Amino acid sequence: MSPSSPSIPADVAAHVLFHYGLDGGYQAGSFTTHILNAMGTADPANLDRLALGFPEYVAAVTAIQYDPAGAERLQRIVRGEVAA
């Protein structure tokens, strides 16, 4: 994937799925949970700032929020069926 669209590791996909209450995920640690809360409420400019430090998480959150097939894609990543 390109630098503007980072790959999403299986653990990141699982954390984001859990955060959004979807099947296939598991809970992240408390720090990551706080970061996911911030991402879920961030406006686009602040989400871009968060992407500087956490590009894979922002890619996964963006997939959930804006891609109709995003949840299914993350579930497939967790199951090892596709590479991000």
Secondary structure, 3 states (H helix, E strand, C coil): CCCCCCCCCHHHHHHHHHHCCCCCCCCCCHHHHHHHHHHHHCCHHHHHHHHHHCHHHHHHHHHHHHCCCHHHHHHHHHCCCCCC
